[in-house]
Amino acid sequence: MRVEDVYLLVLHEPYESPEHPVPINATIVHASTLLHPAAPQPDGGRMYRCLTEFPSRVPGCLVPLSTLTFELDGGRLWPQIADWEAVVAAVVSLSRARDCHALPLGLPTTTAALLGVGPTTSVTLHHPDGSRSVVGGAEQQAYIQELAETVRSFAASGPLWPGNGLIAAPAEPTMMPYQPYSA
């Protein structure tokens, strides 16, 4: 069963944009953007299926690429799915060219670090006073919820436009090979 309104959050190399006061290091797009003909195919289509067919997805959810990696056995199953780096590069390019709707973000370092790791990973933060703290899944989920609210507010007037000329998602494989990572 496919969930229609799913959004993908990708972290990427920062770029400067005159519309934004800070470098853009993350982009949120509608999952359907992965079906854009400018995205490598069938890779983009298989990533779209992973985003929209995973059993626990709900309409309006925001899925970081790191969560998708976790769901694909910590990345070990990526070779069966897609060259995710090429797909992400294409999505960022589409966003920058305004060939789809996107939410470009300049995330703080801590937020980017948390959203760049799987949901069961902890990150140690080193503070200027020499102290350290550990953050993990609960903090990551709070950031995801905050960003999902931003997407919902933006999409209140209609879902993010994924671009024109979208292709159909590939029918094969019949079932995507999900296997959340376990050490």
MODELLER restraints for C-alpha pairs under 7 A, 6 or more apart:
rsr = mdl.restraints
at = mdl.atoms
rsr.add(forms.Gaussian(group=physical.xy_distance, feature=features.Distance(at['CA:1:A'], at['CA:53:A']), mean=5.88, stdev=0.5))
rsr.add(forms.Gaussian(group=physical.xy_distance, feature=features.Distance(at['CA:2:A'], at['CA:52:A']), mean=5.16, stdev=0.5))
rsr.add(forms.Gaussian(group=physical.xy_distance, feature=features.Distance(at['CA:2:A'], at['CA:53:A']), mean=4.79, stdev=0.5))
rsr.add(forms.Gaussian(group=physical.xy_distance, feature=features.Distance(at['CA:3:A'], at['CA:52:A']), mean=4.97, stdev=0.5))
rsr.add(forms.Gaussian(group=physical.xy_distance, feature=features.Distance(at['CA:3:A'], at['CA:53:A']), mean=6.47, stdev=0.5))
rsr.add(forms.Gaussian(group=physical.xy_distance, feature=features.Distance(at['CA:3:A'], at['CA:57:A']), mean=6.65, stdev=0.5))
rsr.add(forms.Gaussian(group=physical.xy_distance, feature=features.Distance(at['CA:3:A'], at['CA:58:A']), mean=6.40, stdev=0.5))
rsr.add(forms.Gaussian(group=physical.xy_distance, feature=features.Distance(at['CA:3:A'], at['CA:59:A']), mean=5.92, stdev=0.5))
rsr.add(forms.Gaussian(group=physical.xy_distance, feature=features.Distance(at['CA:4:A'], at['CA:52:A']), mean=6.65, stdev=0.5))
rsr.add(forms.Gaussian(group=physical.xy_distance, feature=features.Distance(at['CA:4:A'], at['CA:59:A']), mean=6.45, stdev=0.5))
rsr.add(forms.Gaussian(group=physical.xy_distance, feature=features.Distance(at['CA:5:A'], at['CA:59:A']), mean=4.98, stdev=0.5))
rsr.add(forms.Gaussian(group=physical.xy_distance, feature=features.Distance(at['CA:5:A'], at['CA:60:A']), mean=5.04, stdev=0.5))
rsr.add(forms.Gaussian(group=physical.xy_distance, feature=features.Distance(at['CA:6:A'], at['CA:30:A']), mean=6.16, stdev=0.5))
rsr.add(forms.Gaussian(group=physical.xy_distance, feature=features.Distance(at['CA:6:A'], at['CA:31:A']), mean=5.55, stdev=0.5))
rsr.add(forms.Gaussian(group=physical.xy_distance, feature=features.Distance(at['CA:6:A'], at['CA:51:A']), mean=6.93, stdev=0.5))
rsr.add(forms.Gaussian(group=physical.xy_distance, feature=features.Distance(at['CA:6:A'], at['CA:52:A']), mean=6.39, stdev=0.5))
rsr.add(forms.Gaussian(group=physical.xy_distance, feature=features.Distance(at['CA:6:A'], at['CA:59:A']), mean=6.09, stdev=0.5))
rsr.add(forms.Gaussian(group=physical.xy_distance, feature=features.Distance(at['CA:6:A'], at['CA:60:A']), mean=5.32, stdev=0.5))
rsr.add(forms.Gaussian(group=physical.xy_distance, feature=features.Distance(at['CA:6:A'], at['CA:61:A']), mean=5.24, stdev=0.5))
rsr.add(forms.Gaussian(group=physical.xy_distance, feature=features.Distance(at['CA:6:A'], at['CA:62:A']), mean=6.14, stdev=0.5))
rsr.add(forms.Gaussian(group=physical.xy_distance, feature=features.Distance(at['CA:7:A'], at['CA:28:A']), mean=6.60, stdev=0.5))
rsr.add(forms.Gaussian(group=physical.xy_distance, feature=features.Distance(at['CA:7:A'], at['CA:29:A']), mean=5.64, stdev=0.5))
rsr.add(forms.Gaussian(group=physical.xy_distance, feature=features.Distance(at['CA:7:A'], at['CA:30:A']), mean=4.45, stdev=0.5))
rsr.add(forms.Gaussian(group=physical.xy_distance, feature=features.Distance(at['CA:7:A'], at['CA:31:A']), mean=5.11, stdev=0.5))
rsr.add(forms.Gaussian(group=physical.xy_distance, feature=features.Distance(at['CA:7:A'], at['CA:60:A']), mean=6.97, stdev=0.5))
rsr.add(forms.Gaussian(group=physical.xy_distance, feature=features.Distance(at['CA:7:A'], at['CA:61:A']), mean=6.20, stdev=0.5))
rsr.add(forms.Gaussian(group=physical.xy_distance, feature=features.Distance(at['CA:7:A'], at['CA:62:A']), mean=4.71, stdev=0.5))
rsr.add(forms.Gaussian(group=physical.xy_distance, feature=features.Distance(at['CA:7:A'], at['CA:63:A']), mean=6.11, stdev=0.5))
rsr.add(forms.Gaussian(group=physical.xy_distance, feature=features.Distance(at['CA:8:A'], at['CA:28:A']), mean=5.49, stdev=0.5))
rsr.add(forms.Gaussian(group=physical.xy_distance, feature=features.Distance(at['CA:8:A'], at['CA:29:A']), mean=5.46, stdev=0.5))
rsr.add(forms.Gaussian(group=physical.xy_distance, feature=features.Distance(at['CA:8:A'], at['CA:30:A']), mean=6.18, stdev=0.5))
rsr.add(forms.Gaussian(group=physical.xy_distance, feature=features.Distance(at['CA:8:A'], at['CA:31:A']), mean=5.73, stdev=0.5))
rsr.add(forms.Gaussian(group=physical.xy_distance, feature=features.Distance(at['CA:8:A'], at['CA:62:A']), mean=5.85, stdev=0.5))
rsr.add(forms.Gaussian(group=physical.xy_distance, feature=features.Distance(at['CA:8:A'], at['CA:63:A']), mean=5.05, stdev=0.5))
rsr.add(forms.Gaussian(group=physical.xy_distance, feature=features.Distance(at['CA:8:A'], at['CA:64:A']), mean=5.80, stdev=0.5))
rsr.add(forms.Gaussian(group=physical.xy_distance, feature=features.Distance(at['CA:8:A'], at['CA:65:A']), mean=6.82, stdev=0.5))
rsr.add(forms.Gaussian(group=physical.xy_distance, feature=features.Distance(at['CA:9:A'], at['CA:26:A']), mean=6.89, stdev=0.5))
rsr.add(forms.Gaussian(group=physical.xy_distance, feature=features.Distance(at['CA:9:A'], at['CA:27:A']), mean=5.75, stdev=0.5))
rsr.add(forms.Gaussian(group=physical.xy_distance, feature=features.Distance(at['CA:9:A'], at['CA:28:A']), mean=4.45, stdev=0.5))
rsr.add(forms.Gaussian(group=physical.xy_distance, feature=features.Distance(at['CA:9:A'], at['CA:29:A']), mean=6.80, stdev=0.5))
rsr.add(forms.Gaussian(group=physical.xy_distance, feature=features.Distance(at['CA:9:A'], at['CA:62:A']), mean=6.81, stdev=0.5))
rsr.add(forms.Gaussian(group=physical.xy_distance, feature=features.Distance(at['CA:9:A'], at['CA:63:A']), mean=5.96, stdev=0.5))
rsr.add(forms.Gaussian(group=physical.xy_distance, feature=features.Distance(at['CA:9:A'], at['CA:64:A']), mean=4.43, stdev=0.5))
rsr.add(forms.Gaussian(group=physical.xy_distance, feature=features.Distance(at['CA:9:A'], at['CA:65:A']), mean=6.04, stdev=0.5))
rsr.add(forms.Gaussian(group=physical.xy_distance, feature=features.Distance(at['CA:10:A'], at['CA:26:A']), mean=5.50, stdev=0.5))
rsr.add(forms.Gaussian(group=physical.xy_distance, feature=features.Distance(at['CA:10:A'], at['CA:27:A']), mean=5.45, stdev=0.5))
rsr.add(forms.Gaussian(group=physical.xy_distance, feature=features.Distance(at['CA:10:A'], at['CA:28:A']), mean=6.47, stdev=0.5))
rsr.add(forms.Gaussian(group=physical.xy_distance, feature=features.Distance(at['CA:10:A'], at['CA:64:A']), mean=6.08, stdev=0.5))
rsr.add(forms.Gaussian(group=physical.xy_distance, feature=features.Distance(at['CA:10:A'], at['CA:65:A']), mean=5.49, stdev=0.5))
rsr.add(forms.Gaussian(group=physical.xy_distance, feature=features.Distance(at['CA:10:A'], at['CA:88:A']), mean=6.96, stdev=0.5))
rsr.add(forms.Gaussian(group=physical.xy_distance, feature=features.Distance(at['CA:11:A'], at['CA:25:A']), mean=5.78, stdev=0.5))
rsr.add(forms.Gaussian(group=physical.xy_distance, feature=features.Distance(at['CA:11:A'], at['CA:26:A']), mean=4.25, stdev=0.5))
rsr.add(forms.Gaussian(group=physical.xy_distance, feature=features.Distance(at['CA:11:A'], at['CA:27:A']), mean=6.60, stdev=0.5))
rsr.add(forms.Gaussian(group=physical.xy_distance, feature=features.Distance(at['CA:11:A'], at['CA:116:A']), mean=6.93, stdev=0.5))
rsr.add(forms.Gaussian(group=physical.xy_distance, feature=features.Distance(at['CA:12:A'], at['CA:25:A']), mean=5.27, stdev=0.5))
rsr.add(forms.Gaussian(group=physical.xy_distance, feature=features.Distance(at['CA:12:A'], at['CA:26:A']), mean=5.75, stdev=0.5))
rsr.add(forms.Gaussian(group=physical.xy_distance, feature=features.Distance(at['CA:13:A'], at['CA:25:A']), mean=5.75, stdev=0.5))
rsr.add(forms.Gaussian(group=physical.xy_distance, feature=features.Distance(at['CA:14:A'], at['CA:23:A']), mean=5.53, stdev=0.5))
rsr.add(forms.Gaussian(group=physical.xy_distance, feature=features.Distance(at['CA:14:A'], at['CA:24:A']), mean=5.06, stdev=0.5))
rsr.add(forms.Gaussian(group=physical.xy_distance, feature=features.Distance(at['CA:14:A'], at['CA:25:A']), mean=4.20, stdev=0.5))
rsr.add(forms.Gaussian(group=physical.xy_distance, feature=features.Distance(at['CA:15:A'], at['CA:23:A']), mean=5.32, stdev=0.5))
rsr.add(forms.Gaussian(group=physical.xy_distance, feature=features.Distance(at['CA:15:A'], at['CA:24:A']), mean=5.29, stdev=0.5))
rsr.add(forms.Gaussian(group=physical.xy_distance, feature=features.Distance(at['CA:15:A'], at['CA:25:A']), mean=6.75, stdev=0.5))
rsr.add(forms.Gaussian(group=physical.xy_distance, feature=features.Distance(at['CA:16:A'], at['CA:23:A']), mean=4.80, stdev=0.5))
rsr.add(forms.Gaussian(group=physical.xy_distance, feature=features.Distance(at['CA:16:A'], at['CA:24:A']), mean=6.32, stdev=0.5))
rsr.add(forms.Gaussian(group=physical.xy_distance, feature=features.Distance(at['CA:17:A'], at['CA:23:A']), mean=6.86, stdev=0.5))
rsr.add(forms.Gaussian(group=physical.xy_distance, feature=features.Distance(at['CA:22:A'], at['CA:106:A']), mean=5.75, stdev=0.5))
rsr.add(forms.Gaussian(group=physical.xy_distance, feature=features.Distance(at['CA:23:A'], at['CA:106:A']), mean=5.56, stdev=0.5))
rsr.add(forms.Gaussian(group=physical.xy_distance, feature=features.Distance(at['CA:24:A'], at['CA:104:A']), mean=6.12, stdev=0.5))
rsr.add(forms.Gaussian(group=physical.xy_distance, feature=features.Distance(at['CA:24:A'], at['CA:105:A']), mean=5.21, stdev=0.5))
rsr.add(forms.Gaussian(group=physical.xy_distance, feature=features.Distance(at['CA:24:A'], at['CA:106:A']), mean=4.35, stdev=0.5))
rsr.add(forms.Gaussian(group=physical.xy_distance, feature=features.Distance(at['CA:25:A'], at['CA:105:A']), mean=6.19, stdev=0.5))
rsr.add(forms.Gaussian(group=physical.xy_distance, feature=features.Distance(at['CA:25:A'], at['CA:106:A']), mean=5.35, stdev=0.5))
rsr.add(forms.Gaussian(group=physical.xy_distance, feature=features.Distance(at['CA:25:A'], at['CA:107:A']), mean=6.42, stdev=0.5))
rsr.add(forms.Gaussian(group=physical.xy_distance, feature=features.Distance(at['CA:26:A'], at['CA:104:A']), mean=6.02, stdev=0.5))
rsr.add(forms.Gaussian(group=physical.xy_distance, feature=features.Distance(at['CA:26:A'], at['CA:105:A']), mean=5.04, stdev=0.5))
rsr.add(forms.Gaussian(group=physical.xy_distance, feature=features.Distance(at['CA:26:A'], at['CA:106:A']), mean=6.45, stdev=0.5))
rsr.add(forms.Gaussian(group=physical.xy_distance, feature=features.Distance(at['CA:26:A'], at['CA:107:A']), mean=6.84, stdev=0.5))
rsr.add(forms.Gaussian(group=physical.xy_distance, feature=features.Distance(at['CA:27:A'], at['CA:92:A']), mean=6.97, stdev=0.5))
rsr.add(forms.Gaussian(group=physical.xy_distance, feature=features.Distance(at['CA:27:A'], at['CA:102:A']), mean=6.53, stdev=0.5))
rsr.add(forms.Gaussian(group=physical.xy_distance, feature=features.Distance(at['CA:27:A'], at['CA:103:A']), mean=5.60, stdev=0.5))
rsr.add(forms.Gaussian(group=physical.xy_distance, feature=features.Distance(at['CA:27:A'], at['CA:104:A']), mean=4.49, stdev=0.5))
rsr.add(forms.Gaussian(group=physical.xy_distance, feature=features.Distance(at['CA:27:A'], at['CA:105:A']), mean=5.83, stdev=0.5))
rsr.add(forms.Gaussian(group=physical.xy_distance, feature=features.Distance(at['CA:28:A'], at['CA:102:A']), mean=5.52, stdev=0.5))
rsr.add(forms.Gaussian(group=physical.xy_distance, feature=features.Distance(at['CA:28:A'], at['CA:103:A']), mean=5.00, stdev=0.5))
rsr.add(forms.Gaussian(group=physical.xy_distance, feature=features.Distance(at['CA:28:A'], at['CA:104:A']), mean=6.49, stdev=0.5))
rsr.add(forms.Gaussian(group=physical.xy_distance, feature=features.Distance(at['CA:29:A'], at['CA:101:A']), mean=6.70, stdev=0.5))
rsr.add(forms.Gaussian(group=physical.xy_distance, feature=features.Distance(at['CA:29:A'], at['CA:102:A']), mean=4.84, stdev=0.5))
rsr.add(forms.Gaussian(group=physical.xy_distance, feature=features.Distance(at['CA:29:A'], at['CA:103:A']), mean=6.71, stdev=0.5))
rsr.add(forms.Gaussian(group=physical.xy_distance, feature=features.Distance(at['CA:30:A'], at['CA:160:A']), mean=5.80, stdev=0.5))
rsr.add(forms.Gaussian(group=physical.xy_distance, feature=features.Distance(at['CA:30:A'], at['CA:162:A']), mean=5.89, stdev=0.5))
rsr.add(forms.Gaussian(group=physical.xy_distance, feature=features.Distance(at['CA:31:A'], at['CA:48:A']), mean=5.76, stdev=0.5))
rsr.add(forms.Gaussian(group=physical.xy_distance, feature=features.Distance(at['CA:31:A'], at['CA:51:A']), mean=6.86, stdev=0.5))
rsr.add(forms.Gaussian(group=physical.xy_distance, feature=features.Distance(at['CA:32:A'], at['CA:48:A']), mean=6.59, stdev=0.5))
rsr.add(forms.Gaussian(group=physical.xy_distance, feature=features.Distance(at['CA:32:A'], at['CA:162:A']), mean=5.55, stdev=0.5))
rsr.add(forms.Gaussian(group=physical.xy_distance, feature=features.Distance(at['CA:33:A'], at['CA:162:A']), mean=4.26, stdev=0.5))
rsr.add(forms.Gaussian(group=physical.xy_distance, feature=features.Distance(at['CA:33:A'], at['CA:163:A']), mean=6.35, stdev=0.5))
rsr.add(forms.Gaussian(group=physical.xy_distance, feature=features.Distance(at['CA:34:A'], at['CA:44:A']), mean=4.67, stdev=0.5))
rsr.add(forms.Gaussian(group=physical.xy_distance, feature=features.Distance(at['CA:34:A'], at['CA:45:A']), mean=6.03, stdev=0.5))
rsr.add(forms.Gaussian(group=physical.xy_distance, feature=features.Distance(at['CA:34:A'], at['CA:48:A']), mean=5.80, stdev=0.5))
rsr.add(forms.Gaussian(group=physical.xy_distance, feature=features.Distance(at['CA:35:A'], at['CA:44:A']), mean=5.91, stdev=0.5))
rsr.add(forms.Gaussian(group=physical.xy_distance, feature=features.Distance(at['CA:35:A'], at['CA:45:A']), mean=5.39, stdev=0.5))
rsr.add(forms.Gaussian(group=physical.xy_distance, feature=features.Distance(at['CA:35:A'], at['CA:166:A']), mean=5.21, stdev=0.5))
rsr.add(forms.Gaussian(group=physical.xy_distance, feature=features.Distance(at['CA:35:A'], at['CA:167:A']), mean=5.39, stdev=0.5))
rsr.add(forms.Gaussian(group=physical.xy_distance, feature=features.Distance(at['CA:35:A'], at['CA:168:A']), mean=6.84, stdev=0.5))
rsr.add(forms.Gaussian(group=physical.xy_distance, feature=features.Distance(at['CA:35:A'], at['CA:169:A']), mean=6.67, stdev=0.5))
rsr.add(forms.Gaussian(group=physical.xy_distance, feature=features.Distance(at['CA:36:A'], at['CA:163:A']), mean=6.49, stdev=0.5))
rsr.add(forms.Gaussian(group=physical.xy_distance, feature=features.Distance(at['CA:36:A'], at['CA:165:A']), mean=6.54, stdev=0.5))
rsr.add(forms.Gaussian(group=physical.xy_distance, feature=features.Distance(at['CA:36:A'], at['CA:166:A']), mean=4.64, stdev=0.5))
rsr.add(forms.Gaussian(group=physical.xy_distance, feature=features.Distance(at['CA:36:A'], at['CA:167:A']), mean=6.40, stdev=0.5))
rsr.add(forms.Gaussian(group=physical.xy_distance, feature=features.Distance(at['CA:37:A'], at['CA:165:A']), mean=6.74, stdev=0.5))
rsr.add(forms.Gaussian(group=physical.xy_distance, feature=features.Distance(at['CA:37:A'], at['CA:166:A']), mean=6.15, stdev=0.5))
rsr.add(forms.Gaussian(group=physical.xy_distance, feature=features.Distance(at['CA:37:A'], at['CA:167:A']), mean=6.52, stdev=0.5))
rsr.add(forms.Gaussian(group=physical.xy_distance, feature=features.Distance(at['CA:38:A'], at['CA:90:A']), mean=6.65, stdev=0.5))
rsr.add(forms.Gaussian(group=physical.xy_distance, feature=features.Distance(at['CA:39:A'], at['CA:87:A']), mean=5.66, stdev=0.5))
rsr.add(forms.Gaussian(group=physical.xy_distance, feature=features.Distance(at['CA:39:A'], at['CA:90:A']), mean=5.21, stdev=0.5))
rsr.add(forms.Gaussian(group=physical.xy_distance, feature=features.Distance(at['CA:39:A'], at['CA:91:A']), mean=6.67, stdev=0.5))
rsr.add(forms.Gaussian(group=physical.xy_distance, feature=features.Distance(at['CA:40:A'], at['CA:86:A']), mean=6.89, stdev=0.5))
rsr.add(forms.Gaussian(group=physical.xy_distance, feature=features.Distance(at['CA:40:A'], at['CA:87:A']), mean=5.87, stdev=0.5))
rsr.add(forms.Gaussian(group=physical.xy_distance, feature=features.Distance(at['CA:42:A'], at['CA:170:A']), mean=6.53, stdev=0.5))
rsr.add(forms.Gaussian(group=physical.xy_distance, feature=features.Distance(at['CA:43:A'], at['CA:81:A']), mean=6.31, stdev=0.5))
rsr.add(forms.Gaussian(group=physical.xy_distance, feature=features.Distance(at['CA:43:A'], at['CA:82:A']), mean=4.36, stdev=0.5))
rsr.add(forms.Gaussian(group=physical.xy_distance, feature=features.Distance(at['CA:43:A'], at['CA:83:A']), mean=6.45, stdev=0.5))
rsr.add(forms.Gaussian(group=physical.xy_distance, feature=features.Distance(at['CA:44:A'], at['CA:87:A']), mean=5.96, stdev=0.5))
rsr.add(forms.Gaussian(group=physical.xy_distance, feature=features.Distance(at['CA:45:A'], at['CA:169:A']), mean=4.66, stdev=0.5))
rsr.add(forms.Gaussian(group=physical.xy_distance, feature=features.Distance(at['CA:45:A'], at['CA:170:A']), mean=5.93, stdev=0.5))
rsr.add(forms.Gaussian(group=physical.xy_distance, feature=features.Distance(at['CA:46:A'], at['CA:81:A']), mean=5.86, stdev=0.5))
rsr.add(forms.Gaussian(group=physical.xy_distance, feature=features.Distance(at['CA:46:A'], at['CA:82:A']), mean=6.85, stdev=0.5))
rsr.add(forms.Gaussian(group=physical.xy_distance, feature=features.Distance(at['CA:46:A'], at['CA:169:A']), mean=6.87, stdev=0.5))
rsr.add(forms.Gaussian(group=physical.xy_distance, feature=features.Distance(at['CA:46:A'], at['CA:170:A']), mean=6.60, stdev=0.5))
rsr.add(forms.Gaussian(group=physical.xy_distance, feature=features.Distance(at['CA:47:A'], at['CA:81:A']), mean=6.68, stdev=0.5))
rsr.add(forms.Gaussian(group=physical.xy_distance, feature=features.Distance(at['CA:47:A'], at['CA:82:A']), mean=6.78, stdev=0.5))
rsr.add(forms.Gaussian(group=physical.xy_distance, feature=features.Distance(at['CA:50:A'], at['CA:176:A']), mean=6.56, stdev=0.5))
rsr.add(forms.Gaussian(group=physical.xy_distance, feature=features.Distance(at['CA:61:A'], at['CA:148:A']), mean=6.58, stdev=0.5))
rsr.add(forms.Gaussian(group=physical.xy_distance, feature=features.Distance(at['CA:62:A'], at['CA:144:A']), mean=6.80, stdev=0.5))
rsr.add(forms.Gaussian(group=physical.xy_distance, feature=features.Distance(at['CA:62:A'], at['CA:148:A']), mean=5.58, stdev=0.5))
rsr.add(forms.Gaussian(group=physical.xy_distance, feature=features.Distance(at['CA:64:A'], at['CA:115:A']), mean=6.65, stdev=0.5))
rsr.add(forms.Gaussian(group=physical.xy_distance, feature=features.Distance(at['CA:66:A'], at['CA:115:A']), mean=6.83, stdev=0.5))
rsr.add(forms.Gaussian(group=physical.xy_distance, feature=features.Distance(at['CA:66:A'], at['CA:116:A']), mean=5.48, stdev=0.5))
rsr.add(forms.Gaussian(group=physical.xy_distance, feature=features.Distance(at['CA:66:A'], at['CA:117:A']), mean=5.40, stdev=0.5))
rsr.add(forms.Gaussian(group=physical.xy_distance, feature=features.Distance(at['CA:66:A'], at['CA:118:A']), mean=5.27, stdev=0.5))
rsr.add(forms.Gaussian(group=physical.xy_distance, feature=features.Distance(at['CA:67:A'], at['CA:118:A']), mean=5.41, stdev=0.5))
rsr.add(forms.Gaussian(group=physical.xy_distance, feature=features.Distance(at['CA:67:A'], at['CA:119:A']), mean=6.49, stdev=0.5))
rsr.add(forms.Gaussian(group=physical.xy_distance, feature=features.Distance(at['CA:69:A'], at['CA:75:A']), mean=4.73, stdev=0.5))
rsr.add(forms.Gaussian(group=physical.xy_distance, feature=features.Distance(at['CA:70:A'], at['CA:118:A']), mean=5.52, stdev=0.5))
rsr.add(forms.Gaussian(group=physical.xy_distance, feature=features.Distance(at['CA:70:A'], at['CA:180:A']), mean=5.60, stdev=0.5))
rsr.add(forms.Gaussian(group=physical.xy_distance, feature=features.Distance(at['CA:70:A'], at['CA:181:A']), mean=5.48, stdev=0.5))
rsr.add(forms.Gaussian(group=physical.xy_distance, feature=features.Distance(at['CA:71:A'], at['CA:178:A']), mean=5.77, stdev=0.5))
rsr.add(forms.Gaussian(group=physical.xy_distance, feature=features.Distance(at['CA:71:A'], at['CA:179:A']), mean=5.56, stdev=0.5))
rsr.add(forms.Gaussian(group=physical.xy_distance, feature=features.Distance(at['CA:71:A'], at['CA:180:A']), mean=4.02, stdev=0.5))
rsr.add(forms.Gaussian(group=physical.xy_distance, feature=features.Distance(at['CA:71:A'], at['CA:181:A']), mean=6.32, stdev=0.5))
rsr.add(forms.Gaussian(group=physical.xy_distance, feature=features.Distance(at['CA:72:A'], at['CA:78:A']), mean=6.57, stdev=0.5))
rsr.add(forms.Gaussian(group=physical.xy_distance, feature=features.Distance(at['CA:72:A'], at['CA:178:A']), mean=5.37, stdev=0.5))
rsr.add(forms.Gaussian(group=physical.xy_distance, feature=features.Distance(at['CA:72:A'], at['CA:179:A']), mean=5.44, stdev=0.5))
rsr.add(forms.Gaussian(group=physical.xy_distance, feature=features.Distance(at['CA:72:A'], at['CA:180:A']), mean=5.88, stdev=0.5))
rsr.add(forms.Gaussian(group=physical.xy_distance, feature=features.Distance(at['CA:72:A'], at['CA:181:A']), mean=6.97, stdev=0.5))
rsr.add(forms.Gaussian(group=physical.xy_distance, feature=features.Distance(at['CA:73:A'], at['CA:179:A']), mean=5.06, stdev=0.5))
rsr.add(forms.Gaussian(group=physical.xy_distance, feature=features.Distance(at['CA:73:A'], at['CA:180:A']), mean=4.93, stdev=0.5))
rsr.add(forms.Gaussian(group=physical.xy_distance, feature=features.Distance(at['CA:73:A'], at['CA:181:A']), mean=4.07, stdev=0.5))
rsr.add(forms.Gaussian(group=physical.xy_distance, feature=features.Distance(at['CA:74:A'], at['CA:181:A']), mean=4.92, stdev=0.5))
rsr.add(forms.Gaussian(group=physical.xy_distance, feature=features.Distance(at['CA:94:A'], at['CA:100:A']), mean=6.12, stdev=0.5))
rsr.add(forms.Gaussian(group=physical.xy_distance, feature=features.Distance(at['CA:95:A'], at['CA:101:A']), mean=6.59, stdev=0.5))
rsr.add(forms.Gaussian(group=physical.xy_distance, feature=features.Distance(at['CA:95:A'], at['CA:102:A']), mean=5.74, stdev=0.5))
rsr.add(forms.Gaussian(group=physical.xy_distance, feature=features.Distance(at['CA:99:A'], at['CA:163:A']), mean=5.57, stdev=0.5))
rsr.add(forms.Gaussian(group=physical.xy_distance, feature=features.Distance(at['CA:100:A'], at['CA:161:A']), mean=5.61, stdev=0.5))
rsr.add(forms.Gaussian(group=physical.xy_distance, feature=features.Distance(at['CA:100:A'], at['CA:162:A']), mean=4.90, stdev=0.5))
rsr.add(forms.Gaussian(group=physical.xy_distance, feature=features.Distance(at['CA:100:A'], at['CA:163:A']), mean=4.35, stdev=0.5))
rsr.add(forms.Gaussian(group=physical.xy_distance, feature=features.Distance(at['CA:101:A'], at['CA:160:A']), mean=5.31, stdev=0.5))
rsr.add(forms.Gaussian(group=physical.xy_distance, feature=features.Distance(at['CA:101:A'], at['CA:161:A']), mean=5.00, stdev=0.5))
rsr.add(forms.Gaussian(group=physical.xy_distance, feature=features.Distance(at['CA:101:A'], at['CA:162:A']), mean=6.17, stdev=0.5))
rsr.add(forms.Gaussian(group=physical.xy_distance, feature=features.Distance(at['CA:102:A'], at['CA:160:A']), mean=6.93, stdev=0.5))
rsr.add(forms.Gaussian(group=physical.xy_distance, feature=features.Distance(at['CA:114:A'], at['CA:123:A']), mean=6.81, stdev=0.5))
rsr.add(forms.Gaussian(group=physical.xy_distance, feature=features.Distance(at['CA:114:A'], at['CA:136:A']), mean=6.99, stdev=0.5))
rsr.add(forms.Gaussian(group=physical.xy_distance, feature=features.Distance(at['CA:114:A'], at['CA:140:A']), mean=5.62, stdev=0.5))
rsr.add(forms.Gaussian(group=physical.xy_distance, feature=features.Distance(at['CA:115:A'], at['CA:140:A']), mean=6.21, stdev=0.5))
rsr.add(forms.Gaussian(group=physical.xy_distance, feature=features.Distance(at['CA:119:A'], at['CA:137:A']), mean=4.99, stdev=0.5))
rsr.add(forms.Gaussian(group=physical.xy_distance, feature=features.Distance(at['CA:120:A'], at['CA:136:A']), mean=6.91, stdev=0.5))
rsr.add(forms.Gaussian(group=physical.xy_distance, feature=features.Distance(at['CA:120:A'], at['CA:137:A']), mean=5.66, stdev=0.5))
rsr.add(forms.Gaussian(group=physical.xy_distance, feature=features.Distance(at['CA:121:A'], at['CA:136:A']), mean=5.87, stdev=0.5))
rsr.add(forms.Gaussian(group=physical.xy_distance, feature=features.Distance(at['CA:121:A'], at['CA:137:A']), mean=6.73, stdev=0.5))
rsr.add(forms.Gaussian(group=physical.xy_distance, feature=features.Distance(at['CA:122:A'], at['CA:134:A']), mean=6.42, stdev=0.5))
rsr.add(forms.Gaussian(group=physical.xy_distance, feature=features.Distance(at['CA:122:A'], at['CA:135:A']), mean=5.53, stdev=0.5))
rsr.add(forms.Gaussian(group=physical.xy_distance, feature=features.Distance(at['CA:122:A'], at['CA:136:A']), mean=4.16, stdev=0.5))
rsr.add(forms.Gaussian(group=physical.xy_distance, feature=features.Distance(at['CA:123:A'], at['CA:134:A']), mean=5.61, stdev=0.5))
rsr.add(forms.Gaussian(group=physical.xy_distance, feature=features.Distance(at['CA:123:A'], at['CA:135:A']), mean=5.36, stdev=0.5))
rsr.add(forms.Gaussian(group=physical.xy_distance, feature=features.Distance(at['CA:123:A'], at['CA:136:A']), mean=6.05, stdev=0.5))
rsr.add(forms.Gaussian(group=physical.xy_distance, feature=features.Distance(at['CA:124:A'], at['CA:132:A']), mean=6.61, stdev=0.5))
rsr.add(forms.Gaussian(group=physical.xy_distance, feature=features.Distance(at['CA:124:A'], at['CA:133:A']), mean=5.69, stdev=0.5))
rsr.add(forms.Gaussian(group=physical.xy_distance, feature=features.Distance(at['CA:124:A'], at['CA:134:A']), mean=4.42, stdev=0.5))
rsr.add(forms.Gaussian(group=physical.xy_distance, feature=features.Distance(at['CA:124:A'], at['CA:135:A']), mean=6.48, stdev=0.5))
rsr.add(forms.Gaussian(group=physical.xy_distance, feature=features.Distance(at['CA:125:A'], at['CA:132:A']), mean=5.41, stdev=0.5))
rsr.add(forms.Gaussian(group=physical.xy_distance, feature=features.Distance(at['CA:125:A'], at['CA:133:A']), mean=5.21, stdev=0.5))
rsr.add(forms.Gaussian(group=physical.xy_distance, feature=features.Distance(at['CA:125:A'], at['CA:134:A']), mean=6.03, stdev=0.5))
rsr.add(forms.Gaussian(group=physical.xy_distance, feature=features.Distance(at['CA:126:A'], at['CA:132:A']), mean=4.60, stdev=0.5))
rsr.add(forms.Gaussian(group=physical.xy_distance, feature=features.Distance(at['CA:126:A'], at['CA:133:A']), mean=6.82, stdev=0.5))
